[in-house]
Amino acid sequence: MVNFYYKIVYVYYGMSEVISFRVRRELKKKMERLRHINWSEVVRRAIEETVKREESRLGERDRARMKAAALRTDQLRRRIPGWSGVEEIRRWREAR
Protein backbone atom coordinates (compact mmCIF):
# COMPACT_ATOMS: atom_id res chain seq x y z
CA MET A 1 0.00 0.00 0.00
CA VAL A 2 1.37 3.41 -0.97
CA ASN A 3 0.88 6.35 1.34
CA PHE A 4 0.83 9.80 -0.13
CA TYR A 5 1.67 12.85 1.88
CA TYR A 6 -0.03 16.05 0.82
CA LYS A 7 1.17 19.34 2.13
CA ILE A 8 -1.55 21.94 2.35
CA VAL A 9 -0.36 25.51 2.30
CA TYR A 10 -2.65 28.16 3.66
CA VAL A 11 -2.12 31.74 2.69
CA TYR A 12 -3.59 34.07 5.26
CA TYR A 13 -3.74 37.72 4.42
CA GLY A 14 -5.53 38.76 7.55
CA MET A 15 -8.69 40.69 7.97
CA SER A 16 -9.21 43.75 5.86
CA GLU A 17 -9.65 47.03 7.61
CA VAL A 18 -12.46 49.41 6.77
CA ILE A 19 -11.70 53.07 6.26
CA SER A 20 -14.03 55.85 5.23
CA PHE A 21 -13.55 59.27 3.73
CA ARG A 22 -15.66 62.14 2.51
CA VAL A 23 -16.13 63.41 -1.02
CA ARG A 24 -18.14 66.34 -2.31
CA ARG A 25 -21.79 65.58 -3.04
CA GLU A 26 -21.27 66.41 -6.74
CA LEU A 27 -18.43 63.93 -7.00
CA LYS A 28 -20.49 61.23 -5.28
CA LYS A 29 -23.29 61.74 -7.83
CA LYS A 30 -20.82 61.41 -10.68
CA MET A 31 -19.42 58.23 -9.13
CA GLU A 32 -22.93 56.79 -8.85
CA ARG A 33 -23.46 57.38 -12.58
CA LEU A 34 -20.30 55.36 -13.25
CA ARG A 35 -21.44 52.21 -11.43
CA HIS A 36 -19.41 49.93 -13.69
CA ILE A 37 -16.24 51.15 -11.94
CA ASN A 38 -15.14 49.32 -8.81
CA TRP A 39 -14.46 52.40 -6.68
CA SER A 40 -13.06 50.36 -3.80
CA GLU A 41 -10.38 48.95 -6.09
CA VAL A 42 -9.61 52.40 -7.49
CA VAL A 43 -9.12 53.78 -3.98
CA ARG A 44 -7.08 50.73 -2.87
CA ARG A 45 -4.70 51.08 -5.82
CA ALA A 46 -4.33 54.83 -5.33
CA ILE A 47 -3.50 54.32 -1.65
CA GLU A 48 -1.01 51.52 -2.43
CA GLU A 49 0.76 53.65 -5.05
CA THR A 50 0.93 56.62 -2.70
CA VAL A 51 2.33 54.48 0.13
CA LYS A 52 4.99 52.95 -2.16
CA ARG A 53 5.99 56.36 -3.50
CA GLU A 54 6.27 57.85 0.00
CA GLU A 55 8.20 54.86 1.36
CA SER A 56 10.62 55.17 -1.54
CA ARG A 57 11.02 58.90 -0.92
CA LEU A 58 11.60 58.35 2.78
CA GLY A 59 14.13 55.61 2.01
CA GLU A 60 16.08 58.02 -0.18
CA ARG A 61 16.01 60.62 2.58
CA ASP A 62 17.27 58.05 5.11
CA ARG A 63 20.13 57.09 2.77
CA ALA A 64 21.05 60.75 2.36
CA ARG A 65 21.02 61.24 6.15
CA MET A 66 23.24 58.16 6.67
CA LYS A 67 25.69 59.42 4.06
CA ALA A 68 25.81 62.85 5.71
CA ALA A 69 26.37 61.22 9.12
CA ALA A 70 29.24 59.13 7.74
CA LEU A 71 30.85 62.21 6.23
CA ARG A 72 30.46 64.09 9.52
CA THR A 73 32.00 61.16 11.41
CA ASP A 74 34.98 61.22 9.05
CA GLN A 75 35.35 64.97 9.65
CA LEU A 76 35.25 64.50 13.41
CA ARG A 77 37.83 61.73 13.36
CA ARG A 78 41.24 63.17 14.09
CA ARG A 79 44.73 61.83 14.19
CA ILE A 80 46.62 62.03 17.46
CA PRO A 81 50.37 62.18 17.01
CA GLY A 82 52.19 59.33 18.74
CA TRP A 83 49.04 57.25 19.35
CA SER A 84 48.11 54.12 17.42
CA GLY A 85 44.77 52.39 17.82
CA VAL A 86 46.26 49.08 16.73
CA GLU A 87 49.00 49.29 19.35
CA GLU A 88 46.48 50.30 22.03
CA ILE A 89 44.22 47.32 21.27
CA ARG A 90 47.23 44.98 21.28
CA ARG A 91 48.38 46.40 24.65
CA TRP A 92 44.95 45.81 26.23
CA ARG A 93 44.68 42.29 24.81
CA GLU A 94 48.10 41.33 26.12
CA ALA A 95 47.22 42.74 29.53
CA ARG A 96 44.43 40.19 30.02
C-alpha distances in whole Angstrom, upper triangle without the diagonal:
4,7,10,13,16,19,22,26,29,32,35,38,40,42,45,49,51,55,58,61,64,65,69,69,70,67,65,66,66,62,62,63,60,58,55,55,52,55,52,50,54,55,51,52,55,54,52,54,57,55,53,57,58,55,56,60,60,57,60,63,61,61,64,65,63,65,68,67,66,70,72,70,71,75,75,74,77,78,80,82,81,78,74,71,69,72,72,68,69,71,69,66,69,70,67
4,6,10,13,16,19,22,25,29,32,35,37,40,42,46,49,52,55,58,61,63,66,66,67,64,62,64,63,59,59,61,58,55,53,52,49,52,49,47,51,52,48,48,52,51,48,50,53,51,50,53,55,52,53,56,56,54,57,59,57,57,61,61,59,61,65,64,63,66,68,67,68,71,71,70,73,74,76,79,78,75,71,68,66,69,69,65,66,69,67,64,66,68,65
4,7,10,13,16,19,22,26,28,32,34,36,39,42,45,49,52,55,58,60,63,64,65,61,59,61,60,57,57,58,55,53,50,50,47,49,46,45,48,49,45,46,49,48,45,48,50,48,47,51,52,49,50,54,53,51,54,56,54,54,58,59,57,59,62,61,60,64,65,64,65,69,69,68,71,72,74,76,76,72,69,66,64,67,67,63,64,66,64,61,64,65,62
4,6,10,13,16,19,22,25,29,31,33,36,39,42,46,49,52,55,56,60,60,61,58,56,58,57,53,53,55,52,49,47,46,43,46,43,41,44,45,42,42,46,45,42,44,47,45,43,47,48,46,46,50,50,48,51,53,51,51,55,56,54,56,59,58,57,61,63,61,62,66,66,65,68,70,72,74,74,70,67,64,62,65,65,61,62,65,63,60,63,64,61
4,7,10,13,16,19,22,26,27,30,33,36,39,43,46,49,52,54,57,58,59,56,54,56,55,51,51,53,50,48,45,44,42,44,41,39,42,43,39,40,43,42,39,41,44,42,40,44,45,43,43,47,47,45,47,50,48,48,52,52,50,52,56,55,54,58,59,58,59,63,63,62,65,66,68,71,71,67,64,61,59,62,62,58,59,62,60,57,60,61,58
4,6,10,13,16,19,22,24,27,30,33,36,39,42,45,49,50,54,54,55,52,50,52,51,47,48,49,46,44,42,41,38,40,37,35,38,39,36,36,39,38,36,38,41,39,37,41,42,40,41,44,44,42,45,47,46,46,49,50,48,51,54,53,53,56,58,56,58,61,61,61,64,65,68,70,70,67,64,60,59,62,62,58,59,62,60,57,60,61,58
4,6,10,13,16,19,21,24,27,30,33,36,40,43,46,47,51,52,53,50,48,50,49,45,46,48,45,42,40,39,36,38,35,33,36,36,33,33,37,35,33,35,38,35,34,38,39,36,37,41,40,39,42,44,42,42,46,47,45,47,50,49,49,52,54,53,54,58,58,57,61,62,64,67,67,63,60,57,56,59,58,55,56,59,57,54,57,58,56
4,6,10,13,16,18,21,23,27,30,33,36,39,43,44,48,48,49,46,44,46,46,42,42,44,41,39,37,36,33,34,31,30,33,33,30,30,34,33,30,33,35,33,32,36,37,34,36,39,39,37,40,42,41,41,45,45,44,46,49,49,49,52,53,52,54,57,57,57,61,62,64,67,67,64,61,58,57,60,59,56,57,60,57,55,58,60,57
4,6,10,13,15,18,21,24,27,30,33,36,40,41,45,46,47,43,42,44,43,40,40,42,39,37,35,33,30,32,29,27,30,30,27,27,31,29,26,29,32,29,28,32,33,31,32,35,35,33,37,39,37,38,41,42,41,43,46,45,45,48,50,49,51,54,54,54,57,59,61,64,65,61,58,55,54,57,57,53,55,58,55,53,56,57,55
4,6,10,12,15,17,21,24,27,30,33,36,38,42,43,44,41,39,41,41,37,37,39,37,34,32,31,28,29,26,24,28,28,24,25,28,27,24,27,29,27,27,30,31,29,31,34,33,32,35,37,36,37,40,41,40,42,45,44,45,48,49,48,50,53,53,53,57,59,61,64,65,61,59,55,55,58,57,54,56,58,56,54,57,58,55
4,6,9,12,14,18,21,24,27,30,33,35,38,40,41,37,36,38,38,34,35,37,34,31,30,28,25,26,23,21,24,24,20,21,25,23,20,23,26,23,23,27,28,25,27,30,30,29,32,34,33,34,37,38,37,39,42,42,42,45,46,46,48,51,51,51,55,57,59,62,63,60,57,53,53,57,56,52,54,57,54,53,56,57,55
4,6,9,11,14,18,21,24,27,31,33,36,37,39,36,34,36,36,32,33,35,33,30,29,27,24,24,21,20,23,22,19,20,23,21,19,23,24,22,22,26,26,24,26,29,29,28,31,33,32,33,36,37,36,39,41,41,41,44,46,45,47,50,50,50,54,56,59,62,63,59,57,53,53,57,55,52,54,57,54,53,56,57,54
4,7,8,11,15,17,21,24,27,29,33,34,35,32,30,33,33,29,30,33,30,28,27,25,21,21,18,17,20,19,15,17,20,18,16,19,21,18,19,22,23,21,23,26,26,25,29,30,29,31,34,34,34,37,39,38,39,42,43,43,46,48,48,49,53,55,57,61,62,58,56,52,53,56,55,52,54,57,54,53,56,57,55
4,6,9,13,16,19,22,26,28,32,33,35,32,30,33,33,29,30,33,30,28,28,25,22,22,18,18,21,19,16,18,21,18,17,20,22,19,20,24,24,22,25,27,26,26,30,31,30,32,35,35,35,38,40,39,40,43,44,44,46,49,49,49,53,56,58,61,62,59,57,53,54,57,55,52,55,57,54,53,57,57,55
4,6,10,13,16,20,23,26,29,30,32,29,27,30,30,27,27,30,28,26,26,24,20,20,16,16,19,18,15,18,20,17,17,21,21,19,21,24,24,23,26,28,27,28,31,32,31,34,36,36,36,39,41,41,42,45,46,46,48,50,50,51,55,58,60,64,65,61,59,56,56,59,58,55,58,60,57,56,60,60,58
4,7,10,13,16,20,22,26,27,29,26,24,27,27,23,24,27,25,23,23,21,17,16,12,13,16,14,11,15,16,14,14,18,18,17,19,22,22,21,24,26,26,26,30,31,30,32,35,35,36,38,40,40,41,44,45,45,48,50,50,51,55,57,60,63,65,61,59,56,57,60,58,56,59,61,58,57,61,61,59
4,7,10,13,17,20,23,25,27,24,22,25,26,22,23,27,25,23,24,21,17,16,12,14,16,13,11,15,16,13,14,18,18,16,19,21,21,20,24,25,25,26,29,29,29,32,34,34,35,38,39,39,41,43,44,44,47,48,49,50,54,57,59,63,64,61,59,56,57,60,58,56,59,60,58,57,61,61,59
4,7,10,14,16,20,21,23,21,19,22,23,19,20,24,22,20,22,19,16,14,11,13,15,12,11,15,16,13,15,18,18,17,20,22,22,22,25,26,26,28,31,31,31,34,36,36,37,40,41,41,43,45,45,46,49,50,50,52,56,59,61,65,66,63,62,58,60,63,61,59,62,63,61,60,64,64,62
4,7,11,13,17,19,21,18,17,20,21,18,19,23,21,20,22,19,16,13,11,13,14,11,11,14,14,11,14,17,16,15,19,20,20,21,24,25,24,26,29,29,29,32,34,34,35,38,39,39,41,44,44,45,47,49,49,51,54,58,60,64,65,62,61,58,59,62,60,58,61,63,61,60,64,64,62
4,7,10,14,15,18,15,13,17,18,16,17,20,20,19,21,18,16,12,11,14,14,11,12,15,14,13,16,18,17,17,21,22,21,23,26,26,26,28,31,31,31,34,36,35,37,40,40,41,43,45,45,47,49,50,51,53,56,60,62,66,68,65,63,60,62,65,63,61,64,66,63,63,67,67,65
4,7,10,12,15,13,12,15,16,14,16,19,19,18,21,18,16,13,12,15,14,10,13,15,14,12,16,18,16,17,20,21,20,22,25,25,25,28,30,30,31,34,35,35,37,39,40,40,43,45,45,46,49,50,50,52,56,59,62,65,67,65,63,60,62,65,63,62,65,67,64,64,68,68,66
4,7,9,12,10,9,13,14,13,15,18,18,18,21,18,17,13,14,17,15,12,15,18,16,15,19,20,18,20,23,23,22,25,27,27,28,30,32,32,33,36,37,37,39,41,42,43,45,47,47,48,51,52,52,55,58,62,64,68,70,67,66,63,65,68,66,64,68,70,67,67,71,71,70
4,6,8,6,6,10,11,10,12,15,15,16,19,16,16,12,14,16,14,12,16,17,15,16,19,20,18,21,24,23,23,26,28,28,28,31,33,32,34,37,37,38,40,42,42,44,46,48,48,50,52,53,53,56,59,63,65,69,71,69,67,65,66,70,68,66,70,71,69,69,73,73,72
4,5,5,6,9,10,11,13,15,16,17,20,18,18,15,17,19,17,16,19,21,18,19,23,23,21,24,27,26,26,29,31,30,31,34,35,35,37,40,40,40,43,45,45,46,49,50,50,52,55,55,56,58,62,65,68,71,74,71,70,67,69,73,71,69,73,74,72,73,76,76,75
4,5,5,6,9,10,11,13,15,16,19,18,18,16,18,20,18,17,21,23,21,22,25,26,24,27,30,29,29,32,34,34,35,38,39,39,41,43,43,44,47,48,48,50,53,54,54,56,58,59,59,62,65,69,72,75,77,75,74,71,73,76,74,73,76,78,76,76,80,80,78
4,5,5,6,9,10,11,13,15,18,17,18,16,18,21,18,18,22,23,21,22,26,26,25,27,30,29,30,33,34,34,35,38,39,39,41,43,44,45,47,49,49,50,53,54,54,57,59,59,60,63,66,69,72,76,78,76,74,72,74,77,75,74,77,79,77,77,81,81,80
4,5,5,6,9,10,11,13,16,14,15,12,15,17,15,14,18,19,17,19,22,22,21,24,26,26,26,29,31,30,32,35,36,36,38,40,41,42,44,46,46,48,50,51,52,54,56,56,57,60,63,67,70,73,75,73,72,69,70,74,72,71,74,76,74,74,78,78,77
4,5,5,6,9,10,11,14,13,14,11,13,16,14,14,17,19,17,19,22,23,22,24,27,27,27,30,32,32,33,36,37,37,39,42,42,43,45,47,48,49,51,53,53,55,57,58,59,61,65,68,71,74,77,74,73,70,71,75,73,71,75,77,74,74,78,78,77
4,5,5,6,9,10,14,13,15,13,16,18,17,17,20,22,20,22,25,26,25,28,30,30,31,34,35,35,37,39,40,41,43,45,46,46,49,50,51,52,55,56,57,59,61,61,62,65,68,71,74,78,80,77,76,73,75,78,77,75,78,80,78,78,82,82,81
4,5,5,7,9,12,11,13,12,15,17,15,15,19,20,19,21,24,24,24,26,28,28,29,32,33,33,35,38,39,39,41,43,44,45,47,49,49,51,53,54,55,57,59,60,61,63,67,70,73,76,79,76,75,72,73,77,76,74,77,79,77,77,81,81,80
4,5,5,7,9,8,10,8,11,13,12,12,16,17,16,18,21,21,21,24,26,26,27,30,31,32,33,35,37,37,39,41,42,43,45,47,48,49,52,53,54,55,57,58,59,62,65,68,71,75,77,74,73,70,71,75,73,71,74,77,74,74,78,79,77
4,5,5,9,9,11,10,13,15,14,15,18,19,19,21,23,24,25,27,29,29,31,33,34,35,36,39,40,41,43,45,46,47,49,50,51,53,55,56,57,59,61,62,63,65,68,72,75,78,80,77,76,73,74,78,76,74,77,79,77,77,81,81,80
4,6,9,10,12,12,15,17,16,17,20,21,21,23,25,26,26,29,31,31,32,35,36,36,38,40,41,42,44,46,47,48,51,52,53,54,57,58,59,61,62,63,65,67,70,73,76,80,82,79,78,75,76,80,78,76,79,82,79,79,83,84,82
4,6,6,9,9,13,14,12,15,17,18,18,20,22,23,24,26,28,28,30,32,33,34,36,38,39,40,42,44,45,46,48,49,50,52,54,55,56,58,60,61,62,64,68,71,74,77,79,77,75,72,73,77,76,74,77,79,77,76,80,81,79
4,5,7,8,11,13,12,14,17,18,18,21,22,23,24,27,28,29,31,32,34,35,36,38,40,41,43,44,45,47,49,50,51,53,55,56,57,59,61,62,63,65,69,72,75,78,80,77,75,72,73,77,76,74,76,79,77,76,80,81,79
4,7,9,12,12,12,15,16,17,18,20,22,22,24,26,27,28,30,32,33,34,36,37,39,40,42,43,45,46,48,49,51,52,54,55,57,58,60,61,63,64,68,71,74,77,79,76,74,72,72,76,75,73,75,78,76,75,79,80,78
4,6,9,9,8,11,13,13,14,17,18,19,20,22,23,24,26,28,29,30,32,34,35,37,38,40,41,43,44,46,47,49,50,52,53,55,56,58,59,61,64,67,70,73,75,73,71,68,69,72,71,69,72,74,72,72,75,76,75
4,6,5,6,9,10,11,13,15,16,17,19,20,22,23,25,26,27,29,31,32,34,35,36,38,40,41,42,44,46,47,48,50,51,53,55,56,57,59,62,65,68,72,73,71,69,66,66,70,69,67,69,72,70,69,73,73,72
4,5,5,6,8,10,11,12,14,15,16,18,20,21,22,24,26,27,28,30,32,33,34,36,38,39,40,42,43,45,46,48,49,51,53,54,55,57,60,63,66,70,72,69,67,64,65,69,67,65,68,70,68,68,71,72,70
4,5,5,6,9,10,11,12,14,15,16,18,20,21,22,24,26,27,28,30,31,33,35,36,37,39,41,42,43,45,47,48,49,51,52,53,55,59,62,64,68,70,67,65,62,63,66,65,63,66,68,65,65,69,69,67
4,5,5,6,8,10,10,12,14,15,16,18,20,21,22,24,26,27,29,30,31,33,35,36,37,39,41,42,43,45,46,47,49,51,52,54,57,60,63,66,68,65,63,60,61,65,63,61,64,66,64,63,67,68,66
4,6,5,6,9,10,11,12,14,16,17,18,20,21,23,24,26,27,29,30,32,33,35,36,38,39,41,42,44,45,47,48,50,51,53,56,59,62,66,67,65,63,60,61,65,63,61,64,67,64,64,68,69,67
4,5,5,6,9,10,11,12,14,15,16,18,20,21,22,24,26,27,28,30,32,33,34,36,37,39,40,42,43,45,47,48,49,51,54,57,60,64,66,63,61,58,59,63,61,59,62,65,62,62,66,66,65
4,6,5,6,9,10,11,12,14,15,16,18,20,21,22,24,26,27,29,30,31,33,35,36,37,39,41,42,43,45,46,47,49,53,56,59,62,64,61,59,56,57,60,59,57,60,62,60,59,63,64,62
4,5,5,6,8,10,11,12,14,15,16,18,20,21,23,24,26,27,29,30,31,33,35,36,37,39,41,42,44,45,46,48,52,54,57,61,63,60,58,55,56,59,58,56,59,61,59,59,62,63,62
4,6,5,6,9,10,11,12,14,15,16,18,20,21,23,24,26,27,29,30,32,33,35,36,38,39,40,42,44,45,47,50,53,56,60,62,59,57,54,55,59,58,56,59,61,59,59,63,63,62
4,5,5,6,9,10,11,12,14,15,16,18,20,21,22,24,26,27,28,30,31,32,34,36,37,38,41,42,43,45,48,51,54,58,60,57,55,52,53,57,55,53,56,59,57,56,60,61,59
4,5,5,6,9,10,10,12,14,15,16,18,20,21,22,24,26,27,29,30,31,33,35,36,37,39,41,42,43,47,50,53,56,58,55,53,50,51,55,53,51,54,57,54,54,58,59,57
4,5,5,6,9,10,11,12,14,15,17,18,20,21,23,24,26,27,29,30,32,33,35,36,38,39,41,42,46,49,52,55,57,54,52,50,51,54,53,51,54,57,55,54,58,59,58
4,6,5,6,9,10,10,12,14,15,16,18,20,21,22,24,26,27,28,30,32,33,34,36,38,39,41,44,47,50,54,56,53,51,49,50,53,52,50,53,56,54,54,57,58,57
4,5,5,6,8,10,10,12,14,15,16,18,20,21,22,24,26,27,28,30,31,32,35,36,37,39,42,45,48,52,53,51,49,46,47,51,49,47,51,53,51,51,54,55,54
4,6,5,6,9,10,10,12,14,15,16,18,20,21,23,24,26,27,29,30,31,33,35,36,37,41,44,47,50,52,49,47,45,46,49,48,46,49,51,50,49,53,54,52
4,6,5,6,9,10,11,12,14,15,17,19,20,21,23,24,26,27,29,30,32,33,35,36,40,43,46,49,51,49,47,44,46,49,48,46,49,52,50,50,54,55,54
4,5,5,6,8,10,10,12,14,15,16,18,20,21,22,24,26,27,28,30,31,33,34,38,41,44,47,50,47,45,43,44,48,46,45,48,50,48,48,52,53,52
4,5,5,6,9,10,10,12,14,15,16,18,20,21,22,24,25,27,29,30,31,33,36,39,42,46,48,45,43,40,41,45,44,42,45,47,45,45,49,50,48
4,5,5,6,9,10,11,12,14,15,17,18,20,21,23,24,26,27,29,30,32,35,38,41,44,46,44,42,39,41,44,43,41,44,47,45,45,49,50,49
4,5,5,6,9,10,11,12,14,16,17,18,20,21,23,24,26,27,29,31,34,37,40,43,46,43,42,39,41,44,43,42,45,47,45,46,49,50,49
4,5,5,6,9,10,10,12,14,15,16,18,20,21,22,24,26,27,28,32,35,38,41,44,41,40,37,38,42,41,39,42,44,43,43,47,47,46
4,5,5,6,9,10,11,12,14,15,17,18,20,21,23,24,26,27,31,34,37,40,42,39,37,35,36,39,38,37,40,42,40,40,44,45,44
4,5,5,6,9,10,11,12,14,15,17,18,20,21,23,24,26,29,32,36,39,41,38,37,34,36,39,38,37,40,42,41,41,45,46,45
4,5,5,6,9,10,11,12,14,15,16,18,20,21,22,24,28,31,34,37,40,37,36,34,35,39,38,36,40,42,40,41,44,45,44
4,5,5,6,9,10,10,12,14,15,16,18,20,21,22,26,29,32,35,38,35,33,31,32,36,35,33,36,39,37,37,41,42,41
4,5,5,6,9,10,11,12,14,15,17,18,20,21,25,28,31,34,36,33,32,29,31,34,33,32,35,37,36,36,40,41,40
4,5,5,6,9,10,11,12,14,15,17,18,20,23,26,30,33,35,33,32,30,31,35,34,33,36,38,37,37,41,42,42
4,5,5,6,9,10,10,12,14,15,16,18,22,25,28,31,34,31,30,28,30,33,32,31,34,36,35,36,39,40,40
4,5,5,6,9,10,10,12,14,15,16,20,23,26,29,31,29,27,25,27,30,29,28,31,33,32,32,36,37,36
4,5,5,6,9,10,11,12,14,15,19,22,25,28,30,28,27,25,26,30,29,28,31,33,32,33,36,37,37
4,5,5,6,9,10,11,12,14,18,21,24,27,30,28,27,25,27,30,29,29,32,34,33,34,37,38,38
4,5,5,6,9,10,10,12,16,19,22,25,28,25,24,22,25,28,26,26,29,31,30,31,34,35,35
4,5,5,6,9,10,11,14,17,20,23,25,23,22,20,22,25,24,23,27,29,28,29,32,33,33
4,5,5,6,9,10,13,16,19,22,25,23,22,21,23,26,25,25,28,30,29,31,34,34,35
4,5,5,6,9,12,15,18,21,24,22,22,20,23,26,25,25,28,29,29,30,33,34,34
4,5,5,6,10,13,16,19,22,19,19,17,19,22,21,21,24,26,25,26,29,30,31
4,5,5,8,11,14,17,20,18,17,16,18,21,20,21,24,25,25,26,29,30,31
4,6,8,11,14,17,20,18,18,18,21,23,22,23,26,27,27,29,32,32,33
4,6,10,12,16,18,17,17,16,19,21,20,21,24,25,25,27,29,30,31
4,7,10,13,16,13,13,12,16,18,17,18,21,22,22,24,26,27,28
4,6,10,13,11,12,12,15,17,16,18,20,21,22,24,26,26,28
4,6,9,8,9,10,13,14,14,16,18,19,20,22,24,25,27
4,6,6,8,10,13,13,13,15,17,17,19,21,22,23,25
4,6,8,11,14,13,13,17,18,18,20,22,23,23,26
4,7,10,12,11,11,15,15,15,17,20,20,20,24
4,7,9,8,8,11,13,12,14,17,17,18,21
4,5,5,6,9,10,11,13,14,15,17,19
4,5,5,6,9,10,11,12,14,15,17
4,5,5,6,9,10,11,12,14,16
4,6,5,6,9,10,10,12,15
4,5,5,6,9,10,11,13
4,5,5,6,9,10,11
4,6,5,6,9,10
4,6,5,6,9
4,5,5,7
4,5,6
4,5
4
